[in-house]
Amino acid sequence: MAAVKSPAAPVSVPWRHGGACVIVRVRLTPKSSKDAIDGIEETAEGAAFKARVRAVPSEGEANAALLKLLAGWLGVGQGRLRLAKGGKSRVKSVEITGNTEEIEARLAERLAGLT
């Protein structure tokens, strides 16, 4: 018998540890009217931040815009972020290197501000 999810059940977080980094799952919508992080949503891969960028999905422009958006949103240097998976997919995994506890605290703080 399948388990039924309660509507009040907490949504899983869209990040996890990955060695000396935190891996964040993002669902990207390119060609948007603005660059923004709009919350989280459930995807087939699990919870993901919803991100929108104005850039087009050509020549890696949308992926570069996503990295820039995430770096600014988290207040970290863009060089600490790397697209780890999903280069041609809407659902992407982004590695953020540095102090993992600090990164997770920032992610939790930003996530709380979205809800």
N, C-alpha and C positions, 0 to 999 in steps of 0.2 A: 504494500500500500504506500503510495507516494505521500510525502509530508506536505502539508498545506502551509504556505507562508502567511504569517499574520501581517495585516496591513501596518501594524505598529512596530514590526520588526525593524531593527536598525539596518541601514544599508551598509554593505561592506565598503571598506575604504579602497580607493583606486590606486593604491601603491603598496609596495612590498620591498623587503630588503633584498639586495643582490650583491653579496660580497662587501666591498667598500663603497657601496652606492645605494641609492634608493631608486627603484624602478617605478615610474608613474605611467599609468595607462590613460590615454587620451583619445577621445573620439573627435576628429577634426572635421569641420565644415569649411571648405575654402570658398572663395568668391563671395564672402559675406559683406554686409554693409559696414562692419566695424570689426576690430580685433578685440576679443573678449573671452573670458572664462565665465560660463553661465551656470555652472552647477555640476551635478553628476547624473549619470544615467546608467542603467544596466545594459550591458552588451552581451553578446554570446561568450566573450572572453571574461566577463565579470564587470564590476563597477568601473566606470571611466569618467574623467573630467570631460565636460562638453566644452570644446574650444571652437571659436570662430575666428577666421583671419580673412583679410581682404585679398590676400595674394591668390593667384591662380595655381592649380595643381600641375604646373609645368616646370620642367628643369629644376625641380626641388624647391621652387619658390615658396610654396605653402609650408613645406617642412621647415625651411629656414625661418619663416615668419612665426611658426609655432614655437620654435626654440627661443626666439627673441621674446615672444609674448610670455612664455613660462618663466624665463629668467627675470624679466621685469616684475612679473606678478609675485614671484617668490623673493625678489631682492637679492639674487645671486648673480655672479658673473656668467655670461653666456658661454664661456669656455668650459664651465662645469657641466654643461648639458650635452648629451649626445643621443641621437636617434638610434635606438638599439634594435627596433623591429617595426615593421609596418611601413616601410618607405613608400609603397604604392597603395596602401590600404587606408581606409578612414580611421581605423583603430590602430593606434601606435603605442609603442613602449619607449619611454624616454628615460635614460639613465642620468641621475644627478649625483655627482661625486662630491665628497666632503664629509663633514660630521653628520652621520646618519641620524642621530638623535635630534640635532638641530634642524635638519631638513624635514624630518617627520613632524616636529613641533610646528614649523612654518606651514606645512601642508595642512595639518589639523586646524591651525588658526585660520587659514584662508578658506578651508572647507566650511568651518563654522560661520564665517561671514557670508557664505553663499546661500545658506539655508534660512 
